[in-house]
Amino acid sequence: MNESYIPEPIGIANLPNQRYKLVLKEGSTFTLMVAGESGLGKTTFINTLFQTNLKPTKDSRNRFNSPIKKTVEIEIIKAELEEKNFKLNLNIIDTPGFGDNINNNLSWNSIIEFLDDQHLSFMKQESQPDRSKIKDLRVHACLYFIKPTGHTLKPLDIITMKKLSSRVNLIPVIGKADTLTPNEMLEFKKRIREIIEIQEIKIYSPPIEIDDQAATEHAKQLIESMPFSIIGSENKYEVNNVQVYGRKFPWGIVEVENDQHCDFRKLRSLLLRTNMLDLILSTNEIHYETFRNKMMDSEDISEVNNVDKDKLSDKIVNNPEFIEAEKRLKRYFAEQLRNEDQRFKQWKQNIHTEKNRLNHDLAQLQSQMKKLEEEVRLLQETKKTSMV
């Protein structure tokens, strides 16, 4: 697990408004995780979201010459956001290369283990007498990037989203939305929503405030836009005498912050303006408490104290490489067992053959012995007759 730090403050538009300052303390922490296949623009999205180079973009031109990663590498990027003298600590949890391997069985385990580890770490720190320096890396929101195939969710997406939704506020997004037409995107979103409902995947839904009409309408727009279609770009172009972030094509420019082109502004509003507080509170009140109650309700309280050993054992047992090695050993021992069984059967056959040979020789010896005894008897009778 790698950590990179960016010490200088980073200005950003649309940080929490005045009512958030009444609740969020100075120096509060917000942790955002991005997951999904590589090549969907996760890194570019992070840099576009915060309008700075939080993480260098990898050169994808040589990606085919790069070795395939066998595990999911968790990377932590830490930064400090500042807007109008209000500071917020930001943690970005990146999971590059997720789902790239030929065999992706249990490839989501590293992400799940990371989420559980952060809950466990916070739980242990909470039980200490001194809580002034608690290190909190609990993830408040996870953006799961979906490949813009235009068809449906892959089985890997479904099972991974199910696992994540039980531990974190899951927000599905469609990366590189400019590869689909508006009609294709609407149909793709519809299919994804249907699968999410059928598979009972719990995704984050902004709360609707009945007493605030504007907030209610905004929340409904966010809900209707899920999964969010995203376009990321670190390049600026001039459109109508205004510099905008976007992607340039022969037929025109796709603008990142144009609601007719993608849902970038809506997602940014959900994460950094209107729903940041709810994401933090729901993480603490729902996901963390669920984990905590599960640990405390254990019949054997020693499980809580020994959970690190148990988790280490689970990591080994559920590791795809361990499973494959175990299968190889089982095949090897099964082959050895078959060979030994064959050798035993051959040995048994040889013993049976040798026994038959010895019995045959013994029968011949007994027959010869009887003949000799008969000859001796005849000689004795002949001798007696001659003496008379």
C-alpha positions as CSV (number, residue, x, y, z in Angstrom):
1,M,0.0,0.0,0.0
2,N,1.6,3.2,-1.2
3,E,1.1,6.7,0.2
4,S,1.9,9.9,-1.5
5,Y,1.6,13.3,0.1
6,I,0.9,16.8,-1.4
7,P,1.6,19.3,1.4
8,E,0.6,22.5,-0.3
9,P,-3.0,23.7,-0.1
10,I,-5.1,23.2,-3.2
11,G,-7.8,25.7,-4.1
12,I,-11.1,24.3,-5.4
13,A,-14.5,25.6,-6.4
14,N,-17.7,24.4,-4.7
15,L,-16.2,23.4,-1.4
16,P,-18.7,23.0,1.4
17,N,-21.0,26.0,1.8
18,Q,-21.7,28.0,5.0
19,R,-24.0,25.4,6.6
20,Y,-21.3,22.8,6.3
21,K,-18.9,25.0,8.2
22,L,-21.2,24.8,11.2
23,V,-20.8,21.0,11.3
24,L,-17.5,20.2,9.7
25,K,-14.6,21.1,11.9
26,E,-11.5,22.8,10.7
27,G,-9.2,20.1,9.4
28,S,-11.9,17.5,8.9
29,T,-11.1,14.5,6.7
30,F,-12.9,13.3,3.6
31,T,-11.8,10.0,2.0
32,L,-12.8,9.2,-1.6
33,M,-12.1,5.8,-3.2
34,V,-12.0,5.1,-7.0
35,A,-12.3,1.6,-8.3
36,G,-12.8,-0.1,-11.6
37,E,-10.9,-1.3,-14.7
38,S,-7.9,0.5,-15.9
39,G,-8.2,2.8,-18.9
40,L,-11.5,4.3,-17.8
41,G,-10.1,7.7,-16.8
42,K,-10.0,7.3,-13.0
43,T,-6.7,9.3,-12.6
44,T,-7.8,11.9,-15.1
45,F,-11.1,12.3,-13.3
46,I,-9.3,12.9,-9.9
47,N,-7.2,15.6,-11.4
48,T,-10.1,17.2,-13.2
49,L,-12.3,17.1,-10.1
50,F,-9.8,19.0,-8.0
51,Q,-8.4,21.0,-10.9
52,T,-4.8,20.1,-10.1
53,N,-2.3,17.4,-10.8
54,L,-3.0,15.3,-7.7
55,K,-1.7,12.2,-9.4
56,P,0.4,12.0,-12.6
57,T,-1.4,10.4,-15.5
58,K,0.2,7.3,-16.8
59,D,1.2,7.1,-20.4
60,S,-1.2,4.6,-21.9
61,R,0.7,4.3,-25.2
62,N,3.0,1.6,-23.8
63,R,0.4,-0.2,-21.8
64,F,0.5,-3.3,-24.0
65,N,4.2,-3.7,-23.3
66,S,3.7,-3.6,-19.5
67,P,3.5,-6.8,-17.5
68,I,0.1,-7.8,-16.2
69,K,-0.4,-6.9,-12.5
70,K,-1.3,-10.0,-10.5
71,T,-2.7,-8.1,-7.5
72,V,-4.7,-4.9,-6.8
73,E,-2.3,-2.3,-5.4
74,I,-3.9,0.2,-3.0
75,E,-2.5,3.7,-3.3
76,I,-3.2,6.6,-1.0
77,I,-2.9,10.2,-2.1
78,K,-3.2,12.8,0.7
79,A,-3.8,16.5,0.1
80,E,-5.2,19.6,1.8
81,L,-8.1,21.5,0.2
82,E,-8.6,25.2,1.1
83,E,-11.3,27.5,0.1
84,K,-12.0,30.9,1.7
85,N,-9.8,30.0,4.8
86,F,-11.7,26.7,5.3
87,K,-9.4,23.7,5.2
88,L,-10.3,20.1,4.5
89,N,-8.0,17.1,4.6
90,L,-8.5,14.9,1.5
91,N,-7.6,11.3,1.0
92,I,-7.8,9.6,-2.4
93,I,-7.7,5.8,-2.4
94,D,-6.9,4.5,-5.9
95,T,-7.0,0.9,-7.0
96,P,-5.2,0.8,-10.4
97,G,-5.4,-2.3,-12.6
98,F,-8.5,-3.7,-10.9
99,G,-10.1,-6.5,-13.0
100,D,-7.3,-6.6,-15.6
101,N,-6.1,-10.1,-15.1
102,I,-7.3,-13.1,-17.1
103,N,-8.5,-14.7,-13.9
104,N,-10.3,-12.1,-11.8
105,N,-11.8,-14.5,-9.3
106,L,-11.7,-12.8,-5.9
107,S,-9.8,-9.9,-7.3
108,W,-12.0,-7.5,-5.3
109,N,-10.6,-8.9,-2.0
110,S,-7.9,-6.4,-1.7
111,I,-10.4,-3.5,-1.8
112,I,-12.8,-5.2,0.7
113,E,-9.9,-6.0,3.1
114,F,-8.8,-2.4,2.9
115,L,-12.3,-1.1,3.8
116,D,-12.6,-3.6,6.7
117,D,-9.1,-2.8,7.9
118,Q,-9.9,0.9,8.2
119,H,-13.1,0.2,10.2
120,L,-11.1,-2.1,12.5
121,S,-8.3,0.4,12.9
122,F,-10.7,3.2,13.8
123,M,-12.5,0.9,16.2
124,K,-9.3,0.0,18.0
125,Q,-8.2,3.7,18.2
126,E,-11.6,4.6,19.7
127,S,-11.1,2.2,22.5
128,Q,-7.8,3.9,23.5
129,P,-7.7,6.4,26.4
130,D,-6.1,9.0,24.2
131,R,-8.3,9.8,21.2
132,S,-6.8,13.1,20.2
133,K,-4.6,11.7,17.4
134,I,-6.9,9.2,15.8
135,K,-5.9,8.3,12.2
136,D,-9.1,7.9,10.2
137,L,-8.9,6.4,6.8
138,R,-12.5,5.2,6.6
139,V,-13.8,5.6,3.1
140,H,-16.7,8.0,2.8
141,A,-17.5,7.4,-0.8
142,C,-16.5,4.9,-3.5
143,L,-16.8,5.7,-7.1
144,Y,-17.1,2.5,-9.1
145,F,-16.2,3.1,-12.8
146,I,-18.2,1.2,-15.3
147,K,-16.9,0.5,-18.8
148,P,-19.1,2.3,-21.4
149,T,-20.0,-0.9,-23.4
150,G,-23.5,0.3,-24.0
151,H,-24.8,-3.2,-23.2
152,T,-25.0,-4.2,-19.5
153,L,-23.0,-4.8,-16.4
154,K,-20.4,-7.6,-16.4
155,P,-20.7,-10.3,-13.7
156,L,-17.4,-9.0,-12.2
157,D,-19.0,-5.5,-11.9
158,I,-22.2,-7.0,-10.2
159,I,-20.4,-9.1,-7.6
160,T,-17.8,-6.3,-6.8
161,M,-20.5,-3.7,-6.4
162,K,-22.5,-6.0,-4.1
163,K,-19.4,-6.5,-1.9
164,L,-18.6,-2.8,-1.9
165,S,-22.1,-1.6,-1.2
166,S,-22.2,-3.5,2.1
167,R,-19.2,-1.5,3.4
168,V,-19.1,1.9,1.8
169,N,-21.3,4.6,0.1
170,L,-21.2,3.2,-3.4
171,I,-21.6,5.6,-6.3
172,P,-21.6,4.1,-9.8
173,V,-20.2,6.2,-12.6
174,I,-19.7,5.5,-16.3
175,G,-16.2,6.4,-17.5
176,K,-15.4,8.0,-20.8
177,A,-19.0,8.9,-21.5
178,D,-18.1,10.6,-24.8
179,T,-17.7,7.2,-26.4
180,L,-21.5,6.8,-26.4
181,T,-24.2,8.9,-28.1
182,P,-26.8,10.6,-25.8
183,N,-29.5,8.0,-26.7
184,E,-27.1,5.1,-26.2
185,M,-26.1,6.6,-22.8
186,L,-29.7,6.9,-21.7
187,E,-30.4,3.3,-22.7
188,F,-27.2,2.1,-21.0
189,K,-28.1,4.0,-17.7
190,K,-31.6,2.4,-17.8
191,R,-30.1,-1.1,-18.1
192,I,-27.7,-0.5,-15.3
193,R,-30.4,0.8,-13.0
194,E,-32.5,-2.3,-13.8
195,I,-29.7,-4.6,-12.9
196,I,-28.9,-2.7,-9.7
197,E,-32.5,-3.1,-8.7
198,I,-32.8,-6.7,-9.6
199,Q,-29.5,-7.7,-8.0
200,E,-30.4,-5.6,-4.9
201,I,-27.2,-3.6,-5.0
202,K,-27.3,-0.8,-2.4
203,I,-26.0,2.4,-4.0
204,Y,-25.8,5.8,-2.3
205,S,-28.9,7.9,-2.6
206,P,-28.9,11.6,-1.7
207,P,-31.4,12.4,1.1
208,I,-34.5,14.4,0.1
209,E,-35.2,17.4,2.4
210,I,-38.9,18.0,2.3
211,D,-38.6,21.5,3.9
212,D,-36.2,22.8,1.2
213,Q,-37.7,22.8,-2.2
214,A,-34.5,23.7,-4.0
215,A,-32.5,21.0,-2.2
216,T,-35.3,18.5,-3.0
217,E,-35.2,19.2,-6.7
218,H,-31.4,19.0,-6.7
219,A,-31.5,15.6,-4.9
220,K,-34.0,14.3,-7.4
221,Q,-31.9,15.4,-10.3
222,L,-28.9,13.6,-8.8
223,I,-30.9,10.4,-8.2
224,E,-32.3,10.5,-11.8
225,S,-28.7,11.0,-13.2
226,M,-27.3,7.8,-11.5
227,P,-25.1,6.2,-12.7
228,F,-23.3,9.4,-13.5
229,S,-21.8,9.7,-17.0
230,I,-18.3,11.2,-16.6
231,I,-15.8,12.8,-18.9
232,G,-12.4,13.8,-17.6
233,S,-9.8,16.1,-19.1
234,E,-6.8,18.1,-18.0
235,N,-6.7,20.2,-21.2
236,K,-8.4,23.5,-21.7
237,Y,-9.9,24.8,-24.9
238,E,-11.6,28.0,-25.9
239,V,-15.4,27.8,-26.5
240,N,-17.3,31.0,-27.1
241,N,-14.3,33.1,-25.8
242,V,-14.2,31.1,-22.6
243,Q,-11.5,28.6,-21.5
244,V,-13.1,25.3,-20.6
245,Y,-11.9,21.8,-19.7
246,G,-12.7,19.3,-22.4
247,R,-11.7,16.8,-25.1
248,K,-11.2,17.9,-28.7
249,F,-12.5,15.9,-31.6
250,P,-12.6,16.6,-35.4
251,W,-16.3,17.3,-35.1
252,G,-16.1,19.6,-32.0
253,I,-15.2,19.9,-28.3
254,V,-16.8,17.8,-25.5
255,E,-17.0,20.1,-22.4
256,V,-16.4,18.5,-19.0
257,E,-18.7,21.0,-17.2
258,N,-21.5,21.0,-19.7
259,D,-24.6,19.2,-18.4
260,Q,-25.6,18.3,-21.9
261,H,-22.4,16.4,-22.4
262,C,-21.9,14.6,-19.1
263,D,-22.8,14.6,-15.4
264,F,-19.5,15.8,-14.1
265,R,-20.9,18.9,-12.4
266,K,-23.7,16.9,-10.7
267,L,-21.2,14.4,-9.3
268,R,-18.8,17.1,-8.1
269,S,-21.8,18.8,-6.4
270,L,-22.7,15.5,-4.7
271,L,-19.2,14.8,-3.5
272,L,-17.9,18.3,-2.5
273,R,-20.8,20.5,-1.9
274,T,-24.3,19.3,-1.2
275,N,-23.8,15.8,0.2
276,M,-20.3,15.7,1.6
277,L,-21.6,15.9,5.2
278,D,-24.2,13.2,4.6
279,L,-21.5,10.9,3.1
280,I,-19.4,11.4,6.2
281,L,-22.3,10.9,8.6
282,S,-23.7,7.8,6.9
283,T,-20.3,6.2,6.9
284,N,-20.0,6.7,10.6
285,E,-23.6,5.9,11.5
286,I,-24.4,3.1,9.1
287,H,-21.3,1.4,7.7
288,Y,-19.0,1.8,10.6
289,E,-21.7,1.0,13.2
290,T,-22.7,-2.1,11.2
291,F,-19.1,-3.3,11.3
292,R,-18.7,-2.4,14.9
293,N,-21.9,-4.2,16.0
294,K,-20.9,-7.2,14.0
295,M,-17.6,-7.4,15.9
296,M,-19.1,-6.7,19.3
297,D,-22.0,-9.1,18.8
298,S,-19.5,-11.9,18.4
299,E,-20.2,-14.8,20.8
300,D,-16.5,-15.0,21.7
301,I,-15.2,-11.5,22.5
302,S,-11.7,-12.7,22.0
303,E,-12.4,-12.7,18.3
304,V,-12.3,-8.9,18.5
305,N,-8.8,-9.0,20.0
306,N,-7.5,-11.6,17.7
307,V,-9.2,-10.3,14.6
308,D,-5.9,-9.3,13.0
309,K,-4.8,-12.9,13.1
310,D,-8.1,-14.0,11.7
311,K,-8.0,-11.4,8.9
312,L,-4.4,-12.4,8.0
313,S,-5.5,-16.0,7.8
314,D,-8.5,-14.9,5.6
315,K,-6.2,-12.9,3.4
316,I,-4.0,-16.0,2.9
317,V,-6.9,-18.4,2.4
318,N,-8.8,-16.1,0.0
319,N,-5.8,-15.0,-2.0
320,P,-6.1,-16.1,-5.6
321,E,-2.5,-17.0,-5.8
322,F,-2.8,-19.1,-2.6
323,I,-5.9,-20.8,-4.0
324,E,-4.1,-21.6,-7.3
325,A,-1.1,-22.9,-5.4
326,E,-3.4,-25.0,-3.2
327,K,-5.0,-26.5,-6.4
328,R,-1.6,-27.3,-7.8
329,L,-0.6,-29.1,-4.6
330,K,-3.8,-31.0,-4.5
331,R,-3.3,-32.1,-8.1
332,Y,0.3,-33.1,-7.2
333,F,-0.7,-35.1,-4.2
334,A,-3.6,-36.7,-6.1
335,E,-1.1,-37.8,-8.8
336,Q,1.3,-39.1,-6.2
337,L,-1.5,-41.0,-4.5
338,R,-2.5,-42.6,-7.8
339,N,1.1,-43.6,-8.5
340,E,1.5,-45.1,-5.0
341,D,-1.9,-46.9,-5.4
342,Q,-0.7,-48.3,-8.7
343,R,2.6,-49.4,-7.2
344,F,0.7,-51.0,-4.3
345,K,-1.5,-52.9,-6.7
346,Q,1.5,-54.0,-8.7
347,W,3.3,-55.1,-5.6
348,K,0.2,-57.0,-4.4
349,Q,0.0,-58.7,-7.9
350,N,3.7,-59.7,-7.7
351,I,3.2,-61.1,-4.2
352,H,0.3,-63.1,-5.4
353,T,2.3,-64.4,-8.4
354,E,5.2,-65.3,-6.2
355,K,2.9,-67.1,-3.8
356,N,1.4,-69.2,-6.6
357,R,4.9,-70.1,-7.9
358,L,6.0,-71.1,-4.4
359,N,2.8,-73.2,-3.9
360,H,3.5,-74.9,-7.2
361,D,7.1,-75.7,-6.3
362,L,5.9,-77.0,-2.9
363,A,3.4,-79.2,-4.5
364,Q,6.1,-80.6,-6.8
365,L,8.4,-81.3,-3.9
366,Q,5.6,-83.0,-2.0
367,S,4.9,-85.2,-5.0
368,Q,8.6,-86.1,-5.4
369,M,8.7,-86.8,-1.6
370,K,5.8,-89.2,-1.9
371,K,7.4,-91.0,-4.8
372,L,10.6,-91.4,-2.8
373,E,8.7,-92.7,0.2
374,E,7.0,-95.2,-2.0
375,E,10.3,-96.3,-3.5
376,V,11.7,-96.7,0.0
377,R,8.8,-98.8,1.1
378,L,9.1,-101.1,-2.0
379,L,12.8,-101.5,-1.3
380,Q,12.1,-102.5,2.3
381,E,9.5,-105.1,1.2
382,T,11.9,-106.5,-1.4
383,K,14.6,-106.8,1.2
384,K,12.3,-108.7,3.6
385,T,11.3,-111.1,0.9
386,S,14.8,-111.9,-0.1
387,M,15.8,-112.6,3.5
388,V,13.0,-115.2,3.8
